[in-house]
Amino acid sequence: MNGGKNTKKKDQVCLQGSTTKKKYFEGWYYKLVTADKKISFAIIVGICTEDAHAFIQVTENITHRSYYCRYPIEEIRFHEEPFSIELNENYFSKDQLILNISNDEIDLKTNLFFSEITPYRASVFSPTIMGPFSYLPMKCSHGIISMHHYIDGHFIYQGKEIDFEDGYGYSEKDYGTSFPKNYLWAQANTLKYESRDIKRLSVMLAVADVPFGIISFQGFLCVLQLGNKQYKFTSYNHSKLTSYRKCHNEVMILKFQKGNYDLTIRLKPGKKNRLKAPWKGRMMSTVEESLDGTMSVTFKRGSKVLLKQILVACAFEKKTNKNRM
């Protein structure tokens, strides 16, 4: 276990902090969707150091329940090359997820394999989706592990087998001291209607109040994976968030612009689950996340429509300052 001083990691997916760093959290998020797009799970493994423990958090859209499983922080093990996490009898890596969780509330056993992993395309200027902010100490940093991949394997939940063969996956991570006080996050990579012309489509976006020194500003990130191309709309690459508004029934409309590209996203959350979230290194905040929302995407270059699709099984998460417990 890397419990000592923080060291520079070549791969941002690996542990960035340590189990002894003060007021610190780090978490890895795995989203799983069945091939028929009806069942979704999110699995989060992580650490928090002020109330020192490791955890696995599970949420699903079958009964819309969430579970928080706590472990002694000494039990978690991190490996860098290749990246993996071991916690009790559970195993997490870029391309495999093994879970053996059994307690009074949840019984979950999986052995899933991920293929055709689609990582974020990094550069010196933008080693992560945080861009140049990756080099600065932030209260919360975000990373994308895979924008899109496929799932196969074994999955038993509460004694019943769920078919995840040819399912869809997405994975990311966060680390720092606290989630932003106010933010919106959404992700989807499952088309409502399959298209032979689109083999890989995924969207991740976030809008948040970002503290920076004694000031704060509204930052935004959006990555559109379309086939083998990634289009990025961010606060630091000359993009603009030209519209960010709430309509009726909690529908959110966001419009991004970069050069002659325009991206319009309409979000409608599904039924919400409550999750624990970090605040100053403790899991003492809450967020609301739905796993069965919808995302409408219109992507244009000038007047030409490059993409107009509806995605389902959209994960939607929103936090406001009042969510803190």
C-alpha positions in Angstrom: 0.0 0.0 0.0 1.2 3.5 -0.8 0.7 5.1 2.5 3.7 7.4 2.5 4.4 10.7 0.9 2.7 11.7 -2.3 4.8 10.8 -5.4 4.4 11.8 -9.0 2.5 9.2 -11.0 3.0 8.6 -14.7 -0.6 7.3 -15.0 -3.2 9.6 -13.5 -5.5 6.6 -13.0 -3.2 5.5 -10.2 -3.3 6.7 -6.6 -2.4 10.4 -6.6 -2.4 11.0 -2.8 -1.9 8.7 0.1 -3.8 7.0 2.9 -2.1 9.3 5.4 -2.5 12.7 3.7 -4.6 15.1 5.8 -8.2 16.0 4.7 -7.9 13.8 1.6 -10.2 11.7 -0.5 -9.7 9.7 -3.7 -12.3 7.6 -5.5 -12.7 5.6 -8.7 -16.1 5.4 -10.4 -17.3 2.5 -12.6 -20.6 2.8 -14.4 -22.2 -0.4 -15.8 -25.2 -0.6 -18.2 -26.8 -3.8 -19.5 -26.9 -4.3 -23.3 -30.7 -3.7 -23.3 -30.0 -0.4 -21.5 -32.6 -1.1 -18.8 -30.3 -1.8 -15.8 -27.5 0.5 -14.5 -25.1 0.2 -11.6 -22.5 2.6 -10.4 -19.6 1.2 -8.2 -17.3 3.6 -6.4 -14.2 2.5 -4.5 -12.2 5.0 -2.5 -10.5 6.3 0.6 -11.0 9.2 3.0 -8.4 10.1 5.6 -10.0 12.3 8.2 -12.4 9.5 9.3 -9.8 7.1 8.1 -11.4 4.2 6.1 -11.7 2.7 2.7 -15.1 2.2 1.1 -17.1 0.7 -1.7 -20.3 2.5 -2.6 -23.0 0.9 -4.8 -26.1 2.4 -6.4 -28.5 1.0 -8.9 -31.7 1.8 -10.8 -33.6 -1.5 -10.1 -34.8 -0.6 -6.6 -33.1 2.8 -6.6 -31.1 1.9 -3.5 -27.6 2.9 -2.5 -25.2 1.0 -0.2 -22.1 2.2 1.6 -19.6 -0.5 2.7 -16.9 0.6 5.0 -13.5 -1.1 5.5 -10.4 -0.5 7.6 -8.1 1.8 5.5 -5.2 -0.6 6.2 -6.9 -3.3 4.1 -6.7 -1.4 0.8 -3.8 -2.1 -1.6 -2.8 0.0 -4.6 -0.6 -1.2 -7.5 0.7 1.0 -10.3 2.0 -1.1 -13.2 -0.5 -2.3 -14.2 -3.0 -0.2 -12.2 -5.2 -2.1 -9.7 -6.8 -1.8 -6.3 -7.4 -4.7 -3.9 -9.8 -4.2 -1.0 -10.9 -7.2 1.1 -12.0 -9.7 -1.6 -12.7 -7.0 -4.2 -10.5 -6.1 -7.2 -10.6 -3.0 -9.4 -8.5 -2.3 -12.5 -8.9 -0.6 -15.9 -10.2 -3.8 -17.5 -11.7 -5.9 -14.7 -14.0 -5.6 -11.7 -14.3 -8.3 -9.1 -16.8 -7.8 -6.3 -17.5 -10.0 -3.3 -19.7 -8.0 -1.0 -22.0 -9.7 1.4 -23.6 -8.1 4.5 -27.1 -7.5 6.0 -28.1 -5.1 3.2 -26.4 -6.2 0.0 -25.1 -9.3 -1.6 -23.1 -8.6 -4.8 -20.7 -10.9 -6.6 -19.2 -10.0 -9.9 -16.3 -10.9 -12.3 -16.6 -8.5 -15.1 -14.2 -7.8 -18.0 -13.9 -4.6 -20.0 -12.8 -4.4 -23.6 -12.2 -1.7 -26.2 -11.3 0.8 -23.4 -11.3 4.4 -24.7 -9.0 6.6 -22.6 -8.9 10.4 -22.5 -6.3 11.6 -25.1 -3.7 13.5 -23.1 -1.1 16.1 -24.0 1.5 18.1 -22.2 -0.9 21.0 -22.0 -3.7 18.7 -21.0 -2.4 15.6 -19.2 -6.0 15.1 -17.8 -9.4 16.6 -18.5 -8.4 19.3 -16.0 -5.9 20.7 -18.6 -3.3 23.0 -17.1 -5.1 22.9 -13.8 -3.7 19.4 -13.5 -0.5 20.9 -12.4 -2.0 23.0 -9.6 -3.3 21.9 -6.2 -7.1 21.8 -6.5 -9.8 21.0 -3.9 -11.2 18.5 -6.4 -9.5 17.1 -9.5 -11.2 15.0 -12.1 -9.9 12.3 -14.4 -11.3 10.1 -17.1 -10.3 6.5 -17.2 -12.4 5.3 -20.1 -15.0 7.2 -22.1 -16.5 4.0 -23.5 -16.0 0.3 -23.2 -17.9 -3.0 -23.4 -18.7 -5.4 -20.6 -18.7 -9.2 -20.4 -18.8 -11.5 -17.4 -20.6 -12.7 -14.3 -22.9 -10.5 -12.1 -25.2 -11.6 -9.2 -27.1 -9.1 -7.2 -29.2 -10.0 -4.2 -29.1 -13.6 -5.3 -30.3 -13.0 -8.9 -28.1 -13.1 -12.0 -28.1 -10.0 -14.2 -27.0 -10.3 -17.8 -24.2 -7.8 -18.5 -22.9 -9.6 -21.6 -22.2 -6.9 -24.3 -23.0 -4.2 -21.8 -21.7 -0.6 -21.8 -19.2 0.9 -19.4 -17.6 4.2 -18.4 -15.0 4.9 -15.7 -13.5 8.0 -14.1 -11.9 9.2 -10.8 -11.8 12.2 -8.4 -9.4 13.2 -5.7 -8.7 16.2 -3.4 -10.3 17.4 -0.2 -13.9 18.1 -1.1 -16.4 18.0 -4.0 -17.4 21.5 -5.2 -20.1 23.2 -3.2 -22.2 23.5 -6.4 -21.9 21.4 -9.4 -23.7 19.5 -12.2 -22.2 16.3 -13.7 -23.7 14.0 -16.4 -22.5 11.1 -18.5 -24.1 8.9 -21.1 -22.8 6.4 -23.8 -25.9 4.4 -24.7 -28.0 5.3 -27.8 -31.7 5.1 -27.4 -31.9 3.9 -31.0 -28.9 2.0 -32.4 -27.3 3.3 -35.5 -24.9 1.5 -37.8 -23.2 4.8 -38.5 -22.2 5.3 -34.8 -20.0 2.7 -33.3 -18.9 4.7 -30.2 -20.7 7.7 -28.7 -20.1 9.0 -25.2 -20.5 12.4 -23.5 -19.2 13.5 -20.1 -19.8 17.0 -18.8 -19.4 19.0 -15.6 -20.1 22.5 -14.5 -18.9 23.6 -11.1 -18.0 26.5 -8.8 -14.2 26.2 -8.7 -12.4 27.7 -5.8 -9.0 29.2 -6.8 -7.1 31.0 -4.0 -9.4 33.6 -2.5 -11.7 33.7 -5.5 -13.9 31.2 -7.3 -15.2 30.9 -10.9 -17.6 28.8 -12.8 -15.6 26.1 -14.6 -16.9 23.6 -17.2 -15.7 20.4 -18.9 -17.3 18.5 -21.7 -15.9 15.7 -23.8 -17.7 14.2 -26.8 -16.4 10.9 -28.0 -17.7 10.3 -31.5 -16.2 7.2 -33.1 -12.4 7.6 -32.8 -12.5 11.4 -32.3 -12.7 13.4 -29.1 -14.1 16.9 -29.1 -13.3 18.9 -26.0 -15.2 22.0 -24.7 -13.5 23.3 -21.6 -12.9 26.5 -19.6 -9.2 26.5 -20.7 -9.3 25.8 -24.4 -11.1 28.9 -25.7 -14.5 27.2 -25.5 -17.6 29.0 -24.2 -20.6 27.8 -22.2 -23.1 30.1 -24.0 -26.2 28.8 -22.2 -26.7 27.0 -18.9 -30.3 27.0 -17.7 -33.0 25.0 -16.0 -36.3 24.4 -17.6 -39.5 22.7 -16.4 -39.4 19.3 -14.7 -35.7 19.7 -13.8 -34.6 19.6 -17.4 -31.2 21.3 -17.9 -30.1 22.8 -21.2 -26.4 23.5 -21.9 -24.8 25.0 -25.0 -21.1 24.8 -25.7 -19.2 26.6 -28.5 -15.6 26.3 -29.7 -14.7 27.8 -33.1 -17.3 26.8 -35.5 -18.4 23.8 -33.5 -21.6 24.0 -31.4 -22.8 21.4 -29.0 -26.3 21.5 -27.4 -27.2 19.1 -24.6 -30.6 18.6 -23.0 -30.6 16.7 -19.7 -33.5 15.1 -18.0 -32.7 13.2 -14.8 -34.4 10.0 -13.7 -35.3 8.9 -10.2 -32.6 10.0 -7.8 -30.5 8.0 -5.3 -28.6 9.6 -2.4 -24.9 9.0 -2.2 -22.2 9.9 0.3 -19.7 12.5 -0.9 -16.4 13.9 0.5 -16.1 17.1 2.5 -12.7 18.0 3.9 -11.6 14.4 3.8 -14.7 13.0 5.4 -17.6 11.3 3.7 -20.0 13.7 5.4 -21.8 15.3 2.4 -24.5 14.0 0.2 -25.3 14.2 -3.5 -28.2 13.1 -5.6 -27.5 10.8 -8.6 -29.9 9.2 -11.1 -28.8 6.4 -13.4 -31.8 6.4 -15.8 -32.0 9.9 -17.2 -32.0 10.9 -20.8 -29.5 13.1 -22.7 -30.3 14.7 -26.1 -27.3 15.7 -28.1 -27.1 18.0 -31.1 -23.6 18.6 -32.5 -23.0 21.1 -35.4 -20.1 22.4 -37.4 -21.4 25.7 -38.7 -24.9 25.0 -40.1 -24.1 21.3 -40.7 -25.6 18.9 -38.2 -22.9 16.2 -37.5 -24.9 14.4 -34.8 -28.4 14.5 -33.4 -29.1 11.6 -31.0 -30.9 10.7 -27.8 -28.9 8.7 -25.2 -30.5 6.8 -22.3 -29.2 5.4 -19.1 -27.7 8.8 -18.5 -26.1 9.3 -15.1 -26.9 12.7 -13.7 -25.5 14.1 -10.5 -26.1 17.5 -8.9 -24.9 19.0 -5.7 -25.7 22.3 -4.0 -24.4 23.8 -0.8 -27.5 22.7 1.0 -26.6 19.0 0.4 -23.9 19.2 3.0 -25.0 17.4 6.2 
